[in-house]
Amino acid sequence: MKYVVLIGDGMADYPVPALNNKTPLEAARKPNMDYLAQNGEMGLVKTIPDSLQPGSDVANLSVFGYDPTRYYTGRSPLEAVSMGIDLGENDVAVRCNLVTLSDEDNYEEKTMVDYSSGEITTNEARELIKAISEELNSETFSFYPGISYRHCLVWKSGSLDLNLTPPHDISGRKIADYLPKGEGSELLLSLMEKSTRILKEHPVNQNRIKNGLNPATSIWLWGQGKKPSLKTFYEKFRLSGSVISAVDLVRGIGMLAGLKPVYVEGATGNLHTNYKGKAMAALKELESGSDFVYIHVEAPDECGHQGSAEGKVKAIELIDSELLEPLMQGLSRWDYSMLLLPDHPTPLSTRTHSRDPVPYVIYRNKQQAMIGSGSSYCEKSAAETGIFIEKGHTLIDRLINL
């Protein structure tokens, strides 16, 4: 038996007026997802425990089978693992976004214009992080480049007693109420303020402005934590496996769980990604001996943060046609079990994550339609089955043992 998990990050949503009061999942043409729903077990699963904030870090830990209330230590250390950063026992990793702020002289008066600097390219971002490192690295702080707008700051003997806000939660808002607070917050705020001077005249930003693109005008620090320790996926389930994602967060969780990270050319973490390449990479891993593959697609989440209903529908349709269809065709040579779900909702109306339960489907190709099948893959149809999984980290056991 082969096992596949397919995550459409942030796919779930609320009814949207722009989509005739349908959710993006209801509005999208997705025959392959609907086939799974009609022939598998569908229900709702709660991936975010009440005690934790809704985010891809907490949610994906749940889906991987790790109880976030036991294992979650912060977002950035999970990303740091994927980036090859060797965190010491007392090191604190902090996510470092490259963001676009408005141009007021006083930092506190600025507004969060764009949490991703116009989805800045990885090559451009590396040049900017290099410039920041050259001026701001010290015995205490070290900057490391990541992918697109997502980077990392390592703080030697840093503080965890901080209140730091994700930038995608404050799009269009004045930043004054969301600046770092708590022990050591003045050090982080100083780095953020200093970064504006370094970035302002950088050739990368001047070129982006010339081309009508949002420049990266500041770093934004959030998601602090220390390196966690996970029991390996093989120890838990006696399955060898691989993880396929364009984002360091999900790849890092997989690596901590002992899964093989797979890098797909053209995988970007946004709408314009290599969907089919991820399907082909998954099939190659299974052909090479992996029992389990975890495939993550960031595109719907990014469109949710941007408030783009059209983009979110398109992302779902591309996952269905360019990833899921060839994946199912290739999987047909084996007995397999597949789990399809979003990690969490990213509602277009709020442009940030929510803790609502998400629709899931478990499908087995050699099994007749299962209890809990529905008419289509969407939030409403999943709720109508009456199946509800309270603890998200138990869903992987259901995939393997159902």
C-alpha positions as CSV (number, residue, x, y, z in Angstrom):
1,M,0.0,0.0,0.0
2,K,1.2,3.5,-0.9
3,Y,0.0,6.6,1.1
4,V,-0.3,10.1,-0.2
5,V,-1.3,13.3,1.6
6,L,-2.2,16.3,-0.7
7,I,-2.5,19.7,1.1
8,G,-4.0,22.6,-0.7
9,D,-2.9,25.2,1.7
10,G,-5.7,27.5,2.8
11,M,-8.3,26.1,0.3
12,A,-11.2,26.3,2.7
13,D,-13.2,29.5,2.9
14,Y,-16.6,31.1,3.5
15,P,-19.2,31.9,0.9
16,V,-18.0,34.9,-1.2
17,P,-20.3,37.5,-2.8
18,A,-18.0,37.7,-5.8
19,L,-18.5,34.0,-6.4
20,N,-22.3,34.2,-6.2
21,N,-22.1,33.3,-2.5
22,K,-20.2,30.2,-3.1
23,T,-16.9,29.2,-1.5
24,P,-13.9,28.9,-3.8
25,L,-14.1,25.1,-3.5
26,E,-17.8,25.2,-4.5
27,A,-17.1,27.6,-7.4
28,A,-14.0,25.8,-8.8
29,R,-14.2,23.1,-11.5
30,K,-12.5,20.2,-9.8
31,P,-13.7,16.9,-11.2
32,N,-10.9,14.8,-9.6
33,M,-11.4,16.2,-6.1
34,D,-15.2,15.6,-6.6
35,Y,-14.5,12.0,-7.6
36,L,-12.5,11.4,-4.4
37,A,-15.3,12.9,-2.4
38,Q,-17.9,10.7,-4.1
39,N,-15.9,7.6,-3.6
40,G,-14.1,8.1,-0.3
41,E,-14.8,9.1,3.3
42,M,-15.4,12.8,3.7
43,G,-15.8,14.8,6.8
44,L,-14.5,17.8,8.8
45,V,-11.3,17.8,10.8
46,K,-10.1,20.3,13.4
47,T,-6.4,20.9,12.7
48,I,-5.9,23.9,15.1
49,P,-6.2,23.2,18.8
50,D,-8.1,25.8,20.8
51,S,-4.9,26.8,22.7
52,L,-2.8,27.7,19.7
53,Q,-3.0,30.4,17.0
54,P,-4.2,29.3,13.5
55,G,-1.3,28.9,11.1
56,S,0.3,26.6,8.7
57,D,2.9,25.6,11.3
58,V,0.4,24.3,13.8
59,A,-1.9,22.9,11.1
60,N,0.7,21.0,9.2
61,L,2.1,19.5,12.4
62,S,-1.4,18.2,13.0
63,V,-1.7,16.7,9.5
64,F,1.8,15.1,9.8
65,G,0.4,13.3,12.9
66,Y,2.1,15.3,15.7
67,D,0.0,16.8,18.4
68,P,0.8,20.6,18.3
69,T,0.1,21.0,22.0
70,R,3.0,18.7,22.7
71,Y,5.5,19.5,19.8
72,Y,4.9,23.1,18.7
73,T,7.7,25.5,19.7
74,G,7.3,28.2,17.1
75,R,7.2,28.7,13.3
76,S,10.6,29.9,12.4
77,P,12.7,27.0,13.9
78,L,10.7,24.6,11.6
79,E,11.8,26.7,8.6
80,A,15.3,26.9,9.9
81,V,15.7,23.1,9.7
82,S,14.8,23.2,6.0
83,M,17.3,26.1,5.4
84,G,20.1,24.0,6.8
85,I,20.6,26.3,9.9
86,D,22.0,24.4,12.8
87,L,20.2,25.9,15.8
88,G,21.9,25.8,19.2
89,E,20.1,24.9,22.4
90,N,19.7,28.6,23.4
91,D,19.2,30.0,19.9
92,V,15.9,31.6,18.9
93,A,14.9,31.5,15.3
94,V,12.7,34.4,14.1
95,R,10.9,34.5,10.7
96,C,12.1,37.5,8.7
97,N,9.7,38.7,6.0
98,L,10.7,41.2,3.3
99,V,7.7,43.6,3.3
100,T,6.5,46.7,1.6
101,L,5.7,49.5,4.0
102,S,4.3,52.9,3.2
103,D,6.9,55.8,2.9
104,E,6.2,57.9,6.0
105,D,9.5,59.1,7.7
106,N,8.4,57.9,11.1
107,Y,8.5,54.1,11.2
108,E,5.5,53.8,13.6
109,E,3.3,55.8,11.2
110,K,3.9,53.4,8.3
111,T,1.2,51.0,6.9
112,M,1.6,47.4,5.9
113,V,1.2,47.6,2.1
114,D,2.4,44.2,1.1
115,Y,3.6,41.3,3.3
116,S,5.4,39.7,0.4
117,S,7.0,42.7,-1.4
118,G,5.1,41.8,-4.5
119,E,6.1,38.1,-4.2
120,I,9.7,39.1,-4.7
121,T,11.8,36.6,-6.5
122,T,14.3,34.4,-4.5
123,N,17.3,35.8,-6.4
124,E,16.3,39.4,-5.7
125,A,15.6,38.6,-2.1
126,R,19.0,36.9,-1.6
127,E,20.7,40.1,-2.7
128,L,18.7,42.1,-0.2
129,I,19.3,39.8,2.7
130,K,23.0,39.7,1.9
131,A,23.1,43.5,2.1
132,I,21.2,43.4,5.5
133,S,23.6,40.7,6.8
134,E,26.6,42.7,5.9
135,E,25.4,45.6,8.0
136,L,23.4,44.0,10.8
137,N,25.0,40.6,11.5
138,S,26.7,40.5,14.9
139,E,27.7,38.1,17.6
140,T,24.0,38.2,18.6
141,F,22.1,38.3,15.3
142,S,22.6,36.4,12.1
143,F,20.4,36.7,9.0
144,Y,19.9,33.7,6.6
145,P,18.3,33.9,3.1
146,G,15.3,31.7,2.3
147,I,12.7,31.6,-0.5
148,S,11.0,34.7,-2.0
149,Y,10.0,36.9,0.9
150,R,10.5,34.3,3.6
151,H,13.9,34.4,5.5
152,C,15.3,33.7,8.9
153,L,17.0,35.6,11.8
154,V,18.9,33.6,14.4
155,W,19.1,35.3,17.8
156,K,21.8,33.9,20.1
157,S,20.4,33.4,23.6
158,G,17.3,35.3,22.5
159,S,14.0,35.8,24.2
160,L,10.8,33.9,23.6
161,D,8.7,36.3,25.8
162,L,7.7,38.4,22.9
163,N,4.5,39.4,21.1
164,L,5.2,39.5,17.4
165,T,2.5,39.8,14.8
166,P,2.5,38.0,11.4
167,P,2.5,40.7,8.6
168,H,-0.2,38.9,6.6
169,D,-2.5,39.6,9.5
170,I,-2.2,43.3,9.2
171,S,-2.4,44.0,5.5
172,G,-3.5,47.6,4.9
173,R,-3.2,48.6,8.6
174,K,-1.0,51.0,10.4
175,I,1.9,49.0,12.0
176,A,2.1,51.1,15.2
177,D,-0.1,48.7,17.3
178,Y,1.7,45.6,15.9
179,L,5.3,46.4,16.5
180,P,7.4,44.0,18.7
181,K,6.5,44.0,22.4
182,G,8.0,42.1,25.3
183,E,11.5,41.1,26.5
184,G,14.1,42.2,24.0
185,S,11.6,43.8,21.7
186,E,13.6,47.0,21.4
187,L,16.4,45.0,19.8
188,L,14.2,43.6,17.1
189,L,12.5,46.9,16.4
190,S,15.9,48.5,16.0
191,L,16.8,45.9,13.3
192,M,13.5,46.5,11.5
193,E,14.1,50.3,11.5
194,K,17.7,50.0,10.4
195,S,16.7,47.7,7.5
196,T,14.7,50.5,5.9
197,R,17.8,52.6,5.4
198,I,19.7,49.7,3.9
199,L,16.9,48.7,1.5
200,K,15.8,52.1,0.4
201,E,18.5,52.8,-2.2
202,H,19.4,49.2,-3.0
203,P,19.6,48.5,-6.8
204,V,17.2,45.6,-6.6
205,N,14.5,47.8,-5.2
206,Q,15.2,50.6,-7.6
207,N,14.8,48.2,-10.4
208,R,11.6,46.8,-9.0
209,I,10.1,50.3,-8.7
210,K,11.2,51.0,-12.3
211,N,9.3,47.9,-13.4
212,G,6.1,48.9,-11.4
213,L,6.7,46.2,-8.7
214,N,6.5,46.6,-5.0
215,P,9.9,47.2,-3.4
216,A,11.1,45.4,-0.2
217,T,11.3,48.4,2.1
218,S,11.7,46.7,5.5
219,I,12.2,43.4,7.2
220,W,9.4,42.2,9.5
221,L,10.2,39.9,12.4
222,W,7.7,37.3,13.8
223,G,7.2,33.5,14.5
224,Q,9.9,33.1,17.1
225,G,10.8,29.7,18.6
226,K,13.5,27.2,19.6
227,K,14.3,23.9,17.7
228,P,11.7,21.2,18.5
229,S,12.4,17.5,18.7
230,L,10.0,15.1,16.9
231,K,9.8,11.3,16.9
232,T,10.4,10.2,13.3
233,F,7.6,9.3,11.0
234,Y,9.1,5.9,10.6
235,E,9.1,5.3,14.3
236,K,5.5,6.4,14.6
237,F,4.1,4.6,11.5
238,R,6.8,2.2,10.2
239,L,6.6,4.0,6.8
240,S,9.5,5.5,4.9
241,G,8.6,8.7,3.1
242,S,9.2,12.0,1.4
243,V,8.0,15.6,1.6
244,I,7.4,17.9,-1.4
245,S,6.9,21.6,-0.8
246,A,8.2,24.9,-2.1
247,V,8.1,26.4,1.4
248,D,10.7,25.9,4.1
249,L,8.1,25.5,6.9
250,V,6.5,22.3,5.6
251,R,9.8,20.9,4.3
252,G,11.3,21.6,7.7
253,I,8.6,19.7,9.5
254,G,9.1,16.8,7.2
255,M,12.8,16.8,7.7
256,L,12.4,16.9,11.5
257,A,10.2,13.8,11.1
258,G,12.9,12.1,9.1
259,L,11.3,12.4,5.7
260,K,13.3,13.0,2.5
261,P,13.0,16.5,1.2
262,V,12.3,16.7,-2.5
263,Y,13.0,19.8,-4.5
264,V,11.0,20.4,-7.6
265,E,12.3,22.8,-10.3
266,G,9.8,25.7,-10.8
267,A,8.1,25.2,-7.5
268,T,7.6,28.7,-6.2
269,G,5.1,28.8,-3.3
270,N,2.7,31.0,-5.3
271,L,0.0,30.6,-8.0
272,H,2.6,30.2,-10.7
273,T,4.2,27.0,-9.6
274,N,5.0,23.7,-11.1
275,Y,2.0,21.7,-10.2
276,K,2.6,18.8,-12.6
277,G,6.3,18.7,-11.5
278,K,5.1,18.0,-7.9
279,A,2.9,15.1,-9.1
280,M,5.8,13.6,-11.2
281,A,8.2,14.0,-8.2
282,A,5.8,12.2,-5.9
283,L,5.3,9.3,-8.3
284,K,9.1,9.0,-8.7
285,E,9.6,8.9,-4.9
286,L,7.0,6.1,-4.6
287,E,8.6,4.2,-7.5
288,S,11.9,4.5,-5.8
289,G,10.7,2.9,-2.6
290,S,8.9,5.5,-0.5
291,D,5.8,4.3,1.2
292,F,4.4,7.7,1.9
293,V,4.6,11.1,0.2
294,Y,3.4,14.5,1.6
295,I,2.6,17.0,-1.1
296,H,2.0,20.6,-0.2
297,V,0.8,23.4,-2.5
298,E,0.9,27.0,-1.1
299,A,-1.0,28.7,-3.9
300,P,-4.5,28.9,-2.5
301,D,-3.2,30.3,0.8
302,E,-1.3,33.1,-1.0
303,C,-4.4,34.0,-3.0
304,G,-6.4,34.1,0.2
305,H,-3.9,36.5,1.8
306,Q,-4.1,38.7,-1.3
307,G,-7.9,38.7,-1.2
308,S,-8.1,37.3,-4.8
309,A,-11.2,35.2,-5.3
310,E,-10.3,34.6,-8.9
311,G,-6.8,33.5,-8.0
312,K,-8.0,31.2,-5.3
313,V,-10.5,29.5,-7.6
314,K,-7.8,29.2,-10.3
315,A,-5.3,27.7,-7.8
316,I,-7.8,25.0,-6.8
317,E,-8.5,24.2,-10.4
318,L,-4.8,24.0,-11.3
319,I,-4.2,21.6,-8.3
320,D,-7.1,19.4,-9.6
321,S,-6.1,19.4,-13.3
322,E,-2.3,19.7,-13.3
323,L,-1.4,17.9,-10.1
324,L,-4.2,15.6,-8.9
325,E,-5.2,14.2,-12.3
326,P,-1.7,13.0,-13.3
327,L,-1.0,11.9,-9.8
328,M,-4.1,9.6,-9.7
329,Q,-3.2,8.2,-13.1
330,G,0.3,7.3,-12.0
331,L,-0.9,5.9,-8.7
332,S,-3.2,3.5,-10.4
333,R,-0.4,0.9,-10.7
334,W,-0.5,0.4,-6.9
335,D,-3.0,-0.1,-4.1
336,Y,-3.0,3.4,-2.5
337,S,-4.7,5.5,0.1
338,M,-4.9,9.3,-0.4
339,L,-5.8,12.1,2.1
340,L,-6.9,15.4,0.5
341,L,-7.4,18.5,2.7
342,P,-6.5,22.1,3.3
343,D,-4.3,22.6,6.4
344,H,-6.6,25.5,7.5
345,P,-9.0,28.0,5.9
346,T,-7.6,31.3,4.6
347,P,-10.8,33.3,4.1
348,L,-10.9,35.9,1.4
349,S,-13.0,38.1,3.6
350,T,-10.3,38.4,6.3
351,R,-7.2,37.6,4.3
352,T,-5.7,35.6,7.2
353,H,-5.9,32.2,8.7
354,S,-8.9,30.9,10.7
355,R,-9.3,27.9,13.0
356,D,-12.5,26.6,11.4
357,P,-12.5,22.8,10.7
358,V,-11.6,21.9,7.2
359,P,-13.1,19.3,4.7
360,Y,-11.0,16.2,4.3
361,V,-11.3,13.1,2.0
362,I,-9.7,9.7,2.5
363,Y,-9.9,7.7,-0.7
364,R,-8.7,4.1,-1.4
365,N,-8.5,3.0,-5.0
366,K,-9.3,-0.6,-4.4
367,Q,-12.3,0.1,-2.1
368,Q,-15.9,0.7,-2.9
369,A,-17.4,4.1,-1.9
370,M,-16.9,4.5,1.8
371,I,-19.3,5.7,4.6
372,G,-19.3,9.5,4.5
373,S,-19.0,10.0,0.7
374,G,-20.5,13.2,-0.7
375,S,-21.6,14.8,-3.9
376,S,-18.6,17.2,-4.2
377,Y,-15.5,18.2,-2.4
378,C,-16.4,21.3,-0.5
379,E,-17.1,22.6,3.1
380,K,-20.9,22.2,3.0
381,S,-20.8,18.6,1.6
382,A,-18.2,17.6,4.2
383,A,-20.3,19.0,7.0
384,E,-23.4,17.1,5.8
385,T,-21.7,13.7,6.2
386,G,-21.7,14.2,10.0
387,I,-18.2,13.0,10.4
388,F,-16.0,15.2,12.6
389,I,-12.5,14.5,13.7
390,E,-11.8,16.6,16.9
391,K,-8.0,16.0,17.1
392,G,-6.3,16.7,13.8
393,H,-3.2,14.8,14.6
394,T,-5.2,11.5,14.6
395,L,-6.3,11.9,11.0
396,I,-3.1,10.3,9.7
397,D,-3.8,7.2,11.7
398,R,-7.2,7.1,10.0
399,L,-5.5,7.3,6.6
400,I,-3.2,4.4,7.4
401,N,-5.6,2.2,9.3
402,L,-9.1,2.9,7.9
